[in-house]
Each structure stands twice: as C-alpha cells, then as structure tokens.
Amino acid sequence: MTIKLSKLIEDIRPLEVIGETDKNIIGVHSDSRKVEKDSLFVAVRGVTTDGHKYIPVVASTHVGAIVCEELPAALEQGITYIRVADSAEALGLLASAWYGYPSTHLKLVGVTGTNGKTTTATLLYEMARLEGYKAGLLSTVCNYIEGRAIPTTHTTPDPLTLNSLLAEMVEAGCDYAFMEVSSHAAQQHRISGLRFAGAVFSNLTRDHLDYHGTVENYMNAKKIFFDSLPADAFALVNADDKASAYMVQNTRAKVYTYSLRSEADFRCKILETRLDGTLLQLNGRDIEVNFTGRFNAYNLTAVYGASILTGFPEEEVAVNMSRLVPVAGRFQTFRSADGVTAIVDYAHTPDALVNVLDTIREVVGNEGKITTVVGAGGDRDHGKRPIMAREAACRSDLLILTSDNPRTERPEDIIEAMRAGLTEDELRRTICITDRREAINTAIRMATPGSVVLVAGKGHEPYQEVNGVRHHFDDREEVSRELDARK
C-alpha cells in the first residue's frame, strides 16, 4: 500500500515543511528499527526515550519523510522534513489516515476510569454479540476481533497498533468496537485521530501517581478524552463519583448519568446479593445477574445505559443482562468440595480492595472468616502501598502480604512498605510470605469450610515480572490446584 505524502499529512497541521510532498509513502513508523526506504518516521518524545535522537540513523535508510518537533542540524537530500507542535498527536492522526480512518466505519465506544474499565468494555462487547452484531474489543485482558482473540500488551495500544486493529475489525465486518481508554493513552495522544460514538466514565481514585505525579494530573489526563468527543457522541458518567462533573464540564457530547444513590438517567438498586449473583433493579426492571458486589452493580448499570445509548433496544438489553458472565480475573469465584470459597480479583488500588472486601463481608456477614492475599507492584506508586495494606487488614480476619510483580524492586522492600501502614493489632493478624505461590497455598490450607480467601492484585495476568523477566504464574491456576487438593 502507498499513500501520497501530501494526502497523508493533511490532518496534522504542519508548522513547517521542507522538501517534496508529491511522493509515495509505503509505511508509517515511530520505531526507528522498523523504518525502511520511502516510509515515514515520526520522532516521538516518549517516557524513556526521545525519538528525535534516532533521526540521523533513520535518515541513512533513505526514509521518505520525517515528522518531528525539532529539525536536525543537518538535513539530508531527498528526505522531506515536517515540523509539528506535538509529534505524539501527529502520530495518532497519521496512523488513522494511514489505515483509512477505521474508527469512522465503526460505532466506537471508549471506557475510562480507575476501576471497572475492563469489565464494562468487555461486557459491552459481549452485549453487542448477544444482540447479533459483529464487534471488536480492545482491553487489558485480551483484544478480540469478532470471536478471534489477539494477545494484548497495553490497556490502550500505541496509535499504529490501535488503528491497525480497528482496520482489521472493519475488514472483518464489525459494526461496533469497544475499548478501554487509559489515562496514559489520553495524555500520550494514542487516541488522537479516533472518532468515538460514545464514552463511559466509571470513577476516579488514586492510581498511576508514579506517572502522573498528582491525582489532579491523573484526573486531567482522563478529562482529555471527554474534551475531544464530537457533538454527536454520548458521554455516560457515574453521578455518584464527584469527578464526573469535572470530566464533562467542557465536552461537546450529550451527557447522561447513571447511579446507585441518586436520580439519574440510568438508575440501579441492589435487591439481593450472593457470592455467585445479584438481583438488581435497573430503571424499574428486576434483573438477575451473574455478578456480585456494589462495584459490579455500577459496572452493570454503565453497561445497561451505554448499550441503550449505543442503540440496542431496551427490552433486549434487559434480557441479555442476565446472560452476561464475569470477566476473567474480576471477582472470579472458585469453590472446594468442603465449602471454602476463593476469589481472584485484579484489585490493585486501595479503592478496589475496599470494594471487593466490602462485597465479600456483606455476603458472608460477621461470622464468615476472610483471608486476603495481596502485594503491590514494583516500580509503581509507592504511596499507595501502606494504604492498601491498611484497607485490607481492617477488612480481613487474616492478611497475608506477598509479592505481586516486583519488577526491579526487592519484594521484601515492597512488603515492608505495606507493613508500615498497619497498627500493632493488625500486624498480629498479618503474615508475610514473599513467595506468592506459597502465600496462596498457605491461605487456602489454613481456610476452614465457609470461609473466603481473596487473592488480589493480579487477576487475569498469567505471569509474574521479576527483574524485567516475565515468568509464568497464574493466580487462578494456583487457587484451583490448591482447592482441588482439599478434596
């Protein structure tokens, strides 16, 4: 495939163009290692490296054009140099143009928020398929084009991968696409050039402060998504979250609300709850769902509202709500023959832990015993570690602190940072076991019939990252093996 450079750069508003634009471009790249003759290279300033430093190397490959924020001191003959204000934004626009503006051929709905993105986006994808439509999904757990699974590496892919996947969805005949939109993706312009039919905001709590620095910066990054929505899109926000009003104060989209506590366009009431399901009332309709917990009630209300706003008939949506099933690693329940329940959940923030543990306590009551196995990721927000431990300890009968994905940190140091948040009484109910497999096995072996073990933090992840290397490790496999051993 080739595209005229003059056509390709129409959307990026160049500040300066040096060289010929009446030439064919055979590819667009932001990775200097992939550049080839007559392709276009975009020099992006990343978190760990600056693409501008690779311009001299790229120039030696007879690349057709280079998009950058700063021109190099020496300009090579035959290369067209295009200077822009923001090369990351330009990459998003160029990626969309290169793949034929795929988002305009789909009804694309994005989901953002600290918690609930994966569940909400995945269930919207499943709802579309239950409605008889072909659909695509871009999520933390896995990407799907209709029924075909494609492994994922980021919550929101880079612009070229993202538009390539959307183009494959168009080619496969998909009518709808649903995707998680992370704060990183919004701030880094990975979604630039995409046209969204709708957006959903779940909630905002402390997360990713290692990257954003402050909660305010984190909130502003997510707001970028809503600021960019077109006037014919919908913005569905959680009326019970105080950040919602801020998210949509400058959006051009039509704003709708959902709530469990106040008046809203889509209202939910929890009528009955169990560990394996809940009876909800959604806009006056009683609906039995295969999910547990107030946090899932919020997710399902968002799914209900977004499904209707996307255009699915309300009667059919109500029926199909009962057919939806939990996402892998999200409050995923396992049981032993002798009555021990284990729950694997991705909860890796203080708020998420509170949500899951409060849900378990609500179901089992004060008589049921809860053991929580949890750690914290290395090379990430250090400030949330003692908070997570404290929230888990005060809601558990026994707390086991262990390793999560330590990355380049010593697991023992992370555990010690978590212990710092505990009182003397909580420390007496806390065990530290660095090896995650041993921690899970110990929790289940110590559990008595009728008790619940929560294994939190990694959810769907099939690996543990240590010193830059990912080793196979799956909480669900460990839990299943140990529960089977109790028989």
PyMOL commands that set and color helices and strands:
alter all, ss='L'
color gray80, all
select helices_A, chain A and resi 5-8+32-34+51-59+87-98+102-105+117-130+159-171+183-187+209-212+215-227+244-247+294-310+314-321+350-364+384-393+411-419+424-428+436-446+475-485
alter helices_A, ss='H'
color red, helices_A
select strands_A, chain A and resi 3-4+16-18+24-25+28-29+40-42+65-68+80-83+107-112+135-138+143-145+148-150+176-180+198-201+234-238+254-259+266-274+277-282+285-289+332-335+341-345+370-374+398-401+430-432+452-456+463-466+469-472
alter strands_A, ss='S'
color yellow, strands_A
deselect
rebuild
show_as cartoon
